Amino acid sequence: MMDKLPNCPMCNSEYTYEDANFLICPECFHEWKPEGAAENKADVNIIKDANGNILNDGDTVTVIKDLKLKGNSSIKRGTTVKNIRLIYEPSDGVHDIDCKIDGFGAMLLKSSVVKKI
């Protein structure tokens, strides 16, 4: 007997089908991974800082703890980072902010080590 697939999280259609690693809705054409089907659609693509504030592209944030880098350099607590870019599906699964820090250049940060200004 075939397992019942979940309804579409976007339009609640019951006619979803499986294709490779994705579930697909033929009514609204939404595609998602089965393990993400239980997620609340309001929480999809939301990245929050260490205090729980929602981050957006272009925000300015402050580093909340010293971050050691390769070599003898480090980013000090309180460093301001302007114009961040969010990465919703990070390739390493951890660093979800892409930015440029004065004196250090391009860098990836975790949202858990910054707070929104």
C-alpha positions as CSV (number, residue, x, y, z in Angstrom):
1,M,0.0,0.0,0.0
2,M,1.3,3.5,-0.9
3,D,2.0,6.0,1.9
4,K,-0.1,9.1,1.8
5,L,1.9,12.1,0.7
6,P,1.4,15.4,2.6
7,N,-0.7,18.2,1.1
8,C,1.0,21.1,-0.6
9,P,2.2,23.6,2.1
10,M,1.4,26.5,-0.3
11,C,-2.1,25.7,-1.6
12,N,-3.1,22.7,0.5
13,S,-3.7,20.5,-2.6
14,E,-4.0,16.8,-1.9
15,Y,-2.7,15.9,-5.4
16,T,1.0,16.1,-4.6
17,Y,3.4,13.6,-6.2
18,E,7.0,12.5,-5.7
19,D,9.7,13.2,-8.3
20,A,13.3,12.2,-7.4
21,N,14.0,13.9,-4.0
22,F,11.2,16.4,-4.2
23,L,7.4,16.6,-3.7
24,I,5.6,18.6,-6.3
25,C,2.1,20.1,-6.4
26,P,0.5,20.0,-9.9
27,E,-1.9,22.8,-9.0
28,C,0.5,25.6,-7.9
29,F,3.8,24.0,-9.1
30,H,5.4,24.4,-5.7
31,E,8.3,22.0,-5.1
32,W,9.8,21.1,-1.7
33,K,11.9,18.4,0.0
34,P,9.8,15.8,2.0
35,E,11.8,16.5,5.2
36,G,10.8,20.2,4.9
37,A,7.1,19.4,4.5
38,A,6.5,19.7,8.3
39,E,8.0,23.2,8.4
40,N,5.7,26.1,8.9
41,K,5.6,28.0,5.6
42,A,5.9,31.3,7.5
43,D,9.3,30.2,8.9
44,V,10.7,29.3,5.5
45,N,13.6,31.5,4.5
46,I,13.8,33.5,7.7
47,I,17.2,34.1,9.2
48,K,17.4,35.6,12.7
49,D,20.3,37.2,14.6
50,A,21.5,36.2,18.1
51,N,18.6,38.2,19.7
52,G,15.9,36.7,17.5
53,N,15.5,39.7,15.2
54,I,14.7,38.9,11.6
55,L,17.6,39.8,9.3
56,N,17.2,41.1,5.7
57,D,19.6,41.7,2.8
58,G,21.3,45.1,3.2
59,D,21.0,45.2,7.0
60,T,23.8,46.5,9.3
61,V,24.8,44.2,12.1
62,T,27.4,44.1,14.9
63,V,29.6,41.1,15.8
64,I,28.7,40.1,19.4
65,K,31.9,38.1,20.2
66,D,35.5,38.0,19.2
67,L,36.0,35.7,16.1
68,K,39.4,34.2,15.6
69,L,40.6,33.9,12.0
70,K,43.4,32.0,10.4
71,G,46.8,33.4,11.4
72,N,47.0,35.8,14.3
73,S,44.1,38.1,13.3
74,S,40.6,38.3,14.8
75,I,37.4,40.2,14.4
76,K,36.7,42.0,17.6
77,R,33.4,42.2,19.4
78,G,31.5,45.3,18.4
79,T,32.7,45.4,14.8
80,T,30.0,46.8,12.5
81,V,29.3,45.0,9.3
82,K,27.2,47.0,6.7
83,N,25.2,45.7,3.8
84,I,25.0,42.0,4.6
85,R,23.7,39.5,2.1
86,L,21.8,36.4,3.4
87,I,22.4,32.9,2.1
88,Y,19.2,30.9,2.6
89,E,20.7,27.5,1.7
90,P,24.4,27.7,2.7
91,S,26.7,25.2,1.0
92,D,28.4,24.4,4.3
93,G,25.1,24.4,6.2
94,V,26.3,26.8,8.8
95,H,27.4,30.2,7.5
96,D,24.3,32.1,6.4
97,I,25.6,35.7,6.0
98,D,27.9,36.9,3.2
99,C,29.6,40.2,3.8
100,K,32.6,42.4,3.5
101,I,34.3,43.6,6.6
102,D,36.6,46.7,6.5
103,G,40.2,45.6,7.0
104,F,39.4,41.9,6.4
105,G,37.6,41.6,3.1
106,A,34.9,39.2,2.0
107,M,33.7,36.8,4.7
108,L,31.0,34.4,5.7
109,L,29.4,34.7,9.1
110,K,26.9,32.8,11.2
111,S,23.8,34.7,12.1
112,S,24.2,33.4,15.7
113,V,27.3,35.7,16.2
114,V,25.7,39.0,15.1
115,K,23.0,41.3,16.3
116,K,21.0,43.7,14.1
117,I,21.5,47.4,14.6
